[in-house]
Amino acid sequence: MSDIEELRRKRMQELQRQAAAQQMESQEQEQARRELEAQKKQAMMQILTPEARGRLANLRLTKPEMVEQIELQLIQLAQMGRVKSKITDDQLKQLLKSLAGQRREINITRK
C-alpha cells in the first residue's frame, strides 16, 4: 500500500508543478498582451487626434476586428513615415468609408 501511496504523492506533485508552470506561462502571456496594448494606445495617441480616437473607441464596441485592422494599418503607415501630421476625425471617416466599400454587400430580395 505504501508504494501506491508514494506513486500517488509523486503524481500529485508532478501535476501541481505542471499547473504552476501553466499559470506562470499564462501570466507572462497576459503581461505581454498588456504591454502590446499599452504600446498600441501610445501609438494611437501620437497618430490620431482626440476626436478620431473617440470615433475608433466607439467603433470598437461594434466592430473590434475592424478597429484592430485599422490600428495596425495606421501604425504601419506611421512607421514607414507616411503619416506627416495627426489624422483628424474627417480623415479617419474617409479611411473607414474606403474600408467599408471594400466589403461585398449581400442583398436578399423576396419575390
C-alpha positions as CSV (number, residue, x, y, z in Angstrom):
1,M,0.0,0.0,0.0
2,S,2.8,2.4,0.7
3,D,4.1,2.0,-2.9
4,I,0.8,3.0,-4.3
5,E,0.6,6.0,-1.9
6,E,4.1,7.0,-2.9
7,L,3.2,6.9,-6.6
8,R,0.0,8.9,-5.9
9,R,2.0,11.5,-4.0
10,K,4.6,11.8,-6.8
11,R,1.9,12.1,-9.4
12,M,0.2,14.8,-7.4
13,Q,3.4,16.7,-7.1
14,E,4.0,16.5,-10.8
15,L,0.5,17.7,-11.6
16,Q,1.0,20.6,-9.2
17,R,4.3,21.5,-10.9
18,Q,2.6,21.4,-14.3
19,A,-0.3,23.6,-13.1
20,A,2.1,26.1,-11.6
21,A,4.1,26.2,-14.9
22,Q,1.0,26.7,-17.0
23,Q,-0.1,29.5,-14.6
24,M,3.2,31.3,-15.0
25,E,3.1,30.9,-18.7
26,S,-0.4,32.4,-18.9
27,Q,0.6,35.3,-16.6
28,E,3.6,36.0,-18.9
29,Q,1.3,35.9,-22.0
30,E,-1.2,38.3,-20.2
31,Q,1.7,40.7,-19.3
32,A,2.9,40.6,-22.9
33,R,-0.6,41.3,-24.2
34,R,-1.0,44.3,-21.8
35,E,2.4,45.7,-22.9
36,L,1.4,45.4,-26.5
37,E,-1.9,47.1,-25.9
38,A,-0.2,50.0,-24.0
39,Q,2.2,50.4,-26.9
40,K,-0.6,50.5,-29.4
41,K,-2.5,53.0,-27.3
42,Q,0.5,55.2,-27.1
43,A,1.0,55.0,-30.9
44,M,-2.7,55.9,-31.4
45,M,-2.3,59.0,-29.2
46,Q,0.6,60.1,-31.4
47,I,-1.1,59.3,-34.7
48,L,-4.8,60.4,-34.1
49,T,-6.5,63.5,-32.8
50,P,-8.7,63.1,-29.7
51,E,-11.8,63.1,-31.9
52,A,-10.5,60.4,-34.2
53,R,-9.5,58.3,-31.1
54,G,-13.0,58.7,-29.8
55,R,-14.5,57.6,-33.0
56,L,-12.3,54.4,-33.0
57,A,-13.3,53.8,-29.4
58,N,-17.0,53.9,-30.3
59,L,-16.5,51.7,-33.4
60,R,-14.6,49.2,-31.3
61,L,-17.8,48.4,-29.4
62,T,-19.5,47.1,-32.6
63,K,-16.6,46.0,-34.8
64,P,-13.5,45.2,-32.8
65,E,-11.9,43.2,-35.6
66,M,-12.1,46.2,-37.9
67,V,-10.6,48.6,-35.4
68,E,-7.7,46.2,-34.8
69,Q,-7.1,46.1,-38.5
70,I,-7.2,49.9,-38.9
71,E,-4.9,50.4,-35.9
72,L,-2.3,48.0,-37.3
73,Q,-2.5,49.8,-40.7
74,L,-2.1,53.2,-39.1
75,I,0.9,52.0,-37.1
76,Q,2.5,50.6,-40.2
77,L,1.9,53.8,-42.1
78,A,3.5,55.8,-39.2
79,Q,6.5,53.5,-39.0
80,M,7.0,53.9,-42.8
81,G,6.9,57.7,-42.3
82,R,3.8,58.2,-44.4
83,V,1.9,60.0,-41.6
84,K,3.1,63.6,-41.6
85,S,0.6,65.0,-39.1
86,K,-2.1,63.7,-36.8
87,I,-5.0,62.0,-38.5
88,T,-8.2,64.0,-38.0
89,D,-11.7,62.7,-37.5
90,D,-12.6,63.6,-41.1
91,Q,-9.6,61.8,-42.5
92,L,-10.5,58.7,-40.3
93,K,-14.0,58.8,-41.7
94,Q,-12.7,58.7,-45.2
95,L,-10.5,55.8,-44.3
96,L,-13.4,54.0,-42.8
97,K,-15.6,54.6,-45.8
98,S,-12.9,53.2,-48.1
99,L,-12.6,50.1,-46.0
100,A,-16.3,49.7,-45.8
101,G,-16.5,50.0,-49.6
102,Q,-14.2,47.1,-50.0
103,R,-16.6,44.7,-48.3
104,R,-19.2,43.0,-50.5
105,E,-22.7,43.7,-49.7
106,I,-25.2,40.9,-50.0
107,N,-28.8,41.9,-50.7
108,I,-31.6,39.3,-50.4
109,T,-34.8,40.1,-52.2
110,R,-38.0,38.2,-51.8
111,K,-40.4,37.7,-54.6
